[in-house]
Structures are given as structure tokens and as C-alpha cells.
Amino acid sequence: MTNGLLILLLAFCASFVQRTIGFGFGIFVMTMLPLLMPSFGEATTLSGLLAMLTSTAVTLRMYRYITWKRLLPILAVFLVISTGAIFLLPSIQDRTIKVILGIVLILTSLYFMLLSSRIHMRPTLGSQIAAGTLSGLMGGFFAMQGPPAVLYLLSSEPDKEHYLAMISAFLLLGNIGMTVMRAVNGLVSPAVGTGFLWGMFGVAGGATLGAWAFARIPREKFKYFVYGYIGLSGLVILINAL
């Protein structure tokens, strides 16, 4: 019961964050979810399943803003790389990867916060492959595939409506693919099912409140909310790993 309520609260907060800035569900829940689940792999599986609920609702609502020509290349690369990462995860030391991930997120956040007005990533095949590769590694290892795709889509999309539609579709389809691979590895367990039943109520409440907040974020400040959250997430991950 206690773990279930904590998962519900965690899902509520994570869903609010993702619905407000377009990503962050996995980063938020994975700072605590491994402590509530029997294994790290089951925690990443539950995170992906719950994130799918938020992404599904947003993707359906904003479907008309999706540009498939810009989405499919980064998604295809992501699915290939994340599949390999999922199968490699058991053989890699957990603490080392978390320390590296935290440092990379902090440096990325500072870089884009200081230079975002000068940066515009064109939707070229090269930038899509790079973002898809980094997202695949982070998604497969940590269920935190958002940041590289976010940094690419924030620069390539013309407005926050297109950005939110594209990142939501990317996260939804990517999580579906990773959930299949995790199921193949036996990570969809009864504990994951129980956690999902608790968490889905939190997702619904957080998404509703997040939609209200999204409509009230000024466009000029929107990117800085995202970059700030990336840096804060990196700091949390780094502190937890040390």
C-alpha cells in the first residue's frame, strides 16, 4: 500500500512535468522508482509504461502538428540503439553510467542556456542520427530518452505546439518499442503490473494540471524551463550516484 501511494504521487509529479515541458517523466521517476521496485530493470519498464499514458493523450490531441518526415529518421535510429542498450544493460556497472549521465546533462543544460539564442539545429539526417543515437543509449539504459531529442526538436520545430506534438509522438512510439524488448527480457512482472495500476491515477491528475500550466508558459521563456530542468535532473542523478 505504501509503495503504491508513493508510485501514485511520483507519477503525478512526473506527468505534470512531462505535460508542461514535453518530456521528463522518466528522469523524474527514475530518481526514486528503483527504490520502490524489486529491480532496476522493472523500474525502467514501469517508467516507460506510465510515460506512454501521458504521451498517448498528447499525441492524439496534437496529431495534426506532427511532421513525419522529420520524426521517422530520429525514431528509427532510436529504436535500433535502444534495443542494443537494453540487452547490454545487465553487463554494465550502474554507478559509472549514472555519474557520466549526470555530468553530461548538466553540461548540456549550461551550454544551451548560455548559447540557445545562437543555436538552430536544422533537421538534417546527421543531426537526427546523432540525437536518435544519444536518446537510444539513454532510453535503453535509464528510461531517460528525452533530453537529446528535446534539444534537437526545440531548435528544429517552428513553435511549441509542433515541438510538443513531435516529442510526445517520439516518446510514445519509442516507449512502445522498448516495452516490447523489455517484455522479451522478462521485465514485465506482476510488480510492474501493480505499480502501473497505482501510477495511472497519478498520471491522469498530473497531465490535467500540466495542460493548464503549458497554456500559460510564455514562448520566450519556454526553452529555459526545459534547459533548467535538464540541468537540475543531471544534478539529482549525479548526487544520487556519488
C-alpha positions in Angstrom: 0.0 0.0 0.0 2.7 2.5 1.0 4.8 1.8 -2.2 1.6 2.1 -4.2 0.8 5.5 -2.9 4.4 6.7 -3.4 4.3 5.5 -7.0 1.0 7.4 -7.5 2.5 10.6 -6.1 5.6 10.1 -8.1 3.6 9.5 -11.3 1.5 12.6 -10.6 4.6 14.9 -10.3 6.3 13.3 -13.3 3.2 13.5 -15.5 2.9 17.2 -14.6 6.5 17.8 -15.7 6.1 15.9 -18.9 2.8 17.6 -19.9 4.2 21.0 -19.1 7.6 20.9 -20.9 7.1 17.9 -23.2 9.5 15.4 -21.5 11.0 14.5 -18.2 8.7 11.7 -17.0 11.5 9.1 -17.0 14.1 11.4 -15.5 11.8 12.4 -12.7 10.5 8.9 -11.7 13.9 7.2 -12.0 15.3 9.3 -9.2 13.1 7.3 -6.8 11.4 4.4 -8.6 14.4 2.0 -8.4 14.0 2.2 -4.6 10.3 1.1 -4.8 10.6 -1.7 -7.4 12.3 -5.2 -7.0 14.9 -4.4 -9.7 16.3 -1.6 -11.8 15.0 -3.3 -15.0 11.5 -3.4 -13.6 11.7 0.2 -12.6 12.6 1.3 -16.2 9.8 -0.9 -17.5 7.2 0.7 -15.2 8.5 4.2 -16.1 8.1 3.5 -19.8 4.6 2.1 -19.4 3.4 5.1 -17.3 5.1 7.6 -19.6 3.2 6.1 -22.5 -0.1 7.2 -21.0 0.8 10.8 -20.9 2.4 10.7 -24.4 -0.7 8.9 -25.9 -3.1 11.6 -24.8 -0.9 14.5 -26.0 -0.1 12.8 -29.3 -3.7 12.1 -30.2 -4.7 15.7 -29.3 -1.9 17.4 -31.2 -1.6 14.8 -34.1 -2.0 17.5 -36.8 1.2 19.2 -35.7 3.4 16.0 -36.3 5.8 16.2 -39.3 6.6 12.6 -40.0 9.4 13.4 -42.4 11.4 14.9 -39.5 10.3 12.3 -36.9 10.8 9.0 -38.6 14.6 9.1 -39.1 15.4 10.0 -35.4 12.8 7.5 -34.2 14.3 4.6 -36.4 17.8 5.3 -35.1 16.5 5.4 -31.5 14.7 2.1 -31.8 17.8 0.3 -33.1 20.2 1.8 -30.5 17.8 1.4 -27.5 17.3 -2.3 -28.3 21.0 -2.9 -28.1 21.3 -0.9 -24.9 18.5 -2.9 -23.2 20.4 -6.1 -24.0 23.7 -4.7 -22.8 22.4 -3.2 -19.5 22.9 -6.2 -17.3 26.7 -6.2 -18.1 27.5 -2.6 -17.4 28.3 -1.1 -14.0 25.3 1.0 -12.9 27.2 3.7 -10.8 29.7 4.6 -13.5 26.9 5.2 -16.1 24.9 7.3 -13.8 27.9 9.6 -12.9 28.6 10.1 -16.6 24.9 10.7 -17.4 24.6 13.3 -14.7 27.7 15.2 -15.8 26.6 15.2 -19.5 23.1 16.5 -18.6 24.5 19.4 -16.5 27.0 20.4 -19.2 24.3 20.2 -21.9 22.0 22.3 -19.9 24.6 25.1 -19.3 25.6 25.0 -22.9 22.1 25.5 -24.3 21.1 28.1 -21.6 24.1 30.3 -22.5 24.1 29.8 -26.2 20.5 28.9 -27.1 19.8 32.2 -28.9 22.7 31.4 -31.3 21.8 27.8 -31.9 19.4 26.5 -34.5 19.7 22.8 -35.4 18.5 22.1 -38.9 16.5 18.9 -39.4 19.3 17.2 -41.3 19.9 13.5 -41.4 23.2 13.9 -39.5 21.6 15.8 -36.6 18.7 13.3 -36.5 21.1 10.3 -36.3 23.1 12.0 -33.5 20.0 12.8 -31.4 18.5 9.4 -32.1 21.7 7.6 -31.0 22.1 9.6 -27.8 18.4 9.1 -27.0 18.6 5.4 -27.7 21.5 5.0 -25.3 19.8 7.0 -22.5 16.5 5.4 -23.1 17.7 1.8 -23.2 19.9 2.2 -20.1 17.9 4.6 -17.9 14.4 5.1 -19.5 15.5 8.8 -19.9 15.4 9.2 -23.6 14.0 12.7 -23.7 16.9 15.2 -23.4 18.8 14.7 -26.7 15.5 14.5 -28.7 14.3 17.6 -26.8 17.4 19.6 -27.7 17.0 18.7 -31.3 13.3 19.3 -31.6 13.3 22.6 -29.7 15.6 24.0 -32.3 14.1 22.4 -35.4 10.4 22.9 -34.7 8.8 26.3 -35.5 6.7 26.6 -32.3 5.9 24.9 -29.0 2.8 23.2 -30.4 4.8 21.4 -33.1 7.5 20.7 -30.5 5.1 19.1 -28.0 3.4 17.0 -30.7 6.7 15.8 -32.1 8.3 14.9 -28.7 5.2 13.3 -27.5 4.9 11.1 -30.6 8.6 10.2 -30.3 8.3 9.2 -26.7 5.1 7.2 -27.3 6.4 5.2 -30.2 9.8 4.8 -28.6 8.4 3.6 -25.3 6.2 1.1 -27.2 9.3 -0.4 -28.9 11.3 -0.5 -25.6 8.4 -2.1 -23.7 8.3 -4.9 -26.3 12.1 -5.5 -25.9 11.8 -5.4 -22.1 9.0 -7.9 -22.2 11.2 -10.2 -24.2 13.8 -9.9 -21.4 11.1 -10.9 -18.8 10.9 -7.5 -17.2 7.1 -7.1 -17.4 6.4 -8.7 -14.0 3.5 -8.7 -11.5 5.2 -5.9 -9.6 5.2 -3.8 -12.7 1.5 -4.5 -13.3 0.6 -3.5 -9.7 2.7 -0.3 -9.9 1.1 0.5 -13.2 -2.4 0.3 -11.7 -1.4 2.8 -8.9 0.5 5.1 -11.2 -2.1 5.5 -13.9 -4.2 7.6 -11.5 -1.3 9.9 -10.8 -0.6 10.2 -14.5 -4.2 11.4 -15.1 -4.1 14.0 -12.4 -0.6 15.3 -13.3 -1.4 15.5 -17.1 -4.6 17.6 -16.4 -2.7 20.1 -14.2 0.2 20.2 -16.6 -2.0 21.0 -19.6 -3.2 24.1 -17.6 0.4 25.2 -16.9 1.5 24.6 -20.6 -1.0 27.1 -21.9 0.4 29.8 -19.6 4.1 29.4 -20.2 5.4 32.4 -22.3 7.0 31.2 -25.5 10.3 33.1 -25.0 10.7 31.5 -21.5 9.7 28.1 -22.6 13.1 26.8 -23.7 14.7 28.0 -20.4 12.2 25.9 -18.4 13.3 22.9 -20.4 17.1 23.6 -20.2 16.8 24.3 -16.5 15.0 21.1 -15.9 17.7 19.1 -17.8 20.4 20.6 -15.6 18.5 20.0 -12.4 17.9 16.4 -13.4 21.5 15.9 -14.1 22.5 17.3 -10.7 20.0 14.9 -8.9 21.3 11.9 -10.8 24.9 12.8 -10.1 24.3 13.3 -6.4 22.4 10.0 -6.1 25.2 8.2 -7.9 28.1 9.5 -5.8 
